[in-house]
């Protein structure tokens, strides 16, 4: 009859079998769906359990180091994928992104120029204009347009 030392993940079973062999025991390992079943002959069971208990830290470290290596590999793969997708032709160039911001910036500059001209004539009218502009931008931002599209009541940017 054989003493069952349990079912272990591959990394831990490998270390356990090495520990048992160093203790001059003859372990038997069988792969199952649940993991690897490690057994020893009955006459070696007491020594095997002691060796298992004495080396539990090394066996646990085998599982941790394997899990860390797995996490590191997946993290590196994700980083590689992001780099590959970041350098692909589908991502907009810096100049293309700046061109998308050109219209709102131009509108803002024209609005400021007009506002400065109106402020010279009537500061009260300028304050009313600033208030209306802030209200319209806030309303557009609340509607989900981001506040930088056209201010003609349509949804979306001016065309």
C-alpha positions in Angstrom: 0.0 0.0 0.0 1.2 3.6 -0.7 0.8 6.7 1.4 -0.9 9.5 -0.5 0.9 12.9 0.1 -1.8 14.8 -1.8 -2.5 16.4 -5.1 -0.2 19.2 -6.0 0.2 21.8 -8.9 3.1 20.9 -11.2 5.6 23.4 -9.8 5.1 22.3 -6.2 5.0 18.6 -7.1 8.3 18.9 -8.8 9.9 20.5 -5.7 8.2 17.9 -3.5 9.6 15.0 -5.5 13.1 16.5 -5.4 12.8 16.9 -1.6 11.7 13.3 -1.2 14.5 12.0 -3.4 17.1 14.0 -1.5 15.8 12.2 1.7 16.5 8.9 -0.1 12.8 8.1 -0.6 11.2 6.7 -3.7 8.2 8.9 -4.5 5.7 8.1 -7.2 4.0 10.9 -9.1 1.0 10.6 -11.4 -0.7 13.3 -13.4 -4.5 13.7 -13.0 -7.0 16.3 -14.0 -6.7 18.0 -10.6 -2.9 18.1 -10.6 -0.1 15.7 -9.7 -0.7 13.0 -7.1 2.4 12.2 -5.1 2.7 8.9 -3.1 5.4 7.1 -1.2 5.6 3.4 0.0 3.9 3.0 3.4 7.2 2.1 5.2 8.6 5.5 4.1 5.5 7.5 5.0 6.7 9.0 8.3 10.0 10.2 6.9 8.2 11.6 3.8 5.7 13.6 6.0 8.6 15.0 8.0 10.5 15.9 4.9 7.4 17.5 3.5 6.8 19.5 6.7 10.5 20.6 6.9 10.5 21.8 3.3 7.1 23.4 3.1 8.5 26.9 2.6 10.5 25.7 -0.5 7.4 24.0 -1.9 5.3 27.1 -1.3 8.0 29.3 -2.9 7.8 27.2 -6.0 4.1 28.1 -6.5 4.8 31.8 -5.8 7.7 32.1 -8.1 5.8 30.3 -10.9 2.8 32.6 -10.4 5.0 35.7 -10.4 6.7 34.6 -13.6 3.3 34.0 -15.1 2.1 37.5 -14.1 5.4 39.0 -15.4 4.9 37.3 -18.8 1.3 38.5 -19.1 2.4 42.0 -18.1 5.2 42.0 -20.7 2.9 40.7 -23.4 0.3 43.4 -22.6 3.1 46.0 -22.8 4.3 44.6 -26.1 0.7 44.7 -27.5 0.3 48.3 -26.3 3.5 49.3 -28.0 2.6 47.6 -31.2 -0.9 49.1 -31.2 0.6 52.5 -30.3 2.9 52.6 -33.3 0.4 51.3 -35.8 -1.0 53.4 -38.6 -4.5 53.5 -36.9 -3.3 55.9 -34.1 -3.4 59.6 -35.1 -0.2 61.5 -35.5 0.5 64.5 -33.3 -0.2 66.9 -36.1 -3.6 65.2 -36.7 -4.5 65.5 -33.1 -3.5 69.2 -33.1 -5.6 69.8 -36.3 -8.6 68.5 -34.3 -8.0 71.1 -31.6 -7.4 73.9 -34.1 -11.1 74.9 -34.6 -11.9 75.2 -30.9 -8.7 77.2 -30.3 -9.5 79.5 -33.2 -13.0 80.1 -32.0 -11.7 80.9 -28.5 -9.2 83.4 -29.9 -11.8 85.1 -32.0 -14.2 85.2 -29.1 -11.5 86.8 -26.9 -10.7 89.4 -29.5 -14.4 90.3 -29.9 -14.8 90.4 -26.2 -11.8 92.7 -25.7 -13.3 95.1 -28.3 -16.7 95.0 -26.6 -15.1 95.5 -23.2 -13.6 98.8 -24.4 -17.0 100.1 -25.4 -19.1 98.6 -22.6 -17.6 96.5 -19.7 -21.1 95.5 -18.6 -21.9 94.1 -22.1 -18.6 92.2 -22.0 -19.5 90.6 -18.6 -22.9 89.6 -20.0 -21.1 88.1 -23.1 -18.7 86.1 -20.8 -21.6 84.9 -18.7 -23.5 83.7 -21.8 -20.4 82.0 -23.2 -19.8 80.2 -19.9 -23.5 79.1 -19.7 -23.4 77.8 -23.3 -20.2 75.9 -22.8 -21.4 74.4 -19.5 -24.7 73.3 -21.1 -22.8 71.7 -24.0 -20.5 69.9 -21.6 -23.5 68.7 -19.6 -25.1 67.4 -22.7 -22.0 65.3 -23.3 -20.5 67.2 -26.2 -17.5 68.3 -24.2 -18.3 72.0 -24.7 -15.9 72.7 -27.6 -18.2 72.0 -30.5 -20.3 74.6 -32.4 -22.7 76.8 -30.4 -25.5 76.8 -32.8 -27.7 74.3 -30.9 -26.8 71.2 -33.0 -25.2 68.2 -31.4 -21.7 67.6 -32.5 -18.9 69.8 -34.0 -19.5 72.4 -36.7 -18.9 71.2 -40.2 
